């Protein structure tokens, strides 16, 4: 069993998928990685890229799905690594040592959840940093203040993932937030905050690409807070307000 399963979910992301695959291949701990690609039956040349890079991909699926969270659940269901995490087709590792550092520090501390910091970058070279998501060490009071870690940086052990369950596909935008609430409120979670940048994430996600989606995300975030008995409008306000600091402190 390889130590880390990295799952890439893609749909018509041919323009960026190859750079994501290369980012995985360049990891110094590449031999410890099980790499999985879940494609929603793209209509661009995504499949051509997958076929041309099959030697770098341990498992892949290309079939219709009901959305990104359905695809993410498919990835979780076939992953066999001791650790699980996602690197979507618009994302890149910050450097070549991210997975090696994760394995080394998790072994030293005995944690079962690891997360770090994240850059939001422009989609075109020179990939200028637009926002910097600086996280912090977890304590239980943070969830009631709307806190969540940068979810693309989160890696967790498979046995803990089995306890948390899959992404709730009733959420169309905020299933990742709901998942983080369930994960960090689980008494079995023992987290480690690595205070360094782990992921470069291209801007342009679904949650903030229109006013309609911003409103829907706020509604779904509120619903996730209520469903998990963690908070309500105050937590939601703090969560959204805290994003302003990501522009002020960008690196």
Helices and strands as residue ranges (DSSP letters): E 4-10, H 14-25, G 30-32, E 33-39, H 46-52, G 54-56, E 59-62, H 68-78, E 83-86, E 91-93, H 98-109, E 113-121, E 129-133, G 140-145, G 151-153, E 155-157, H 158-164, H 175-184, E 191-202, G 206-208, H 211-227, H 233-241, H 244-248
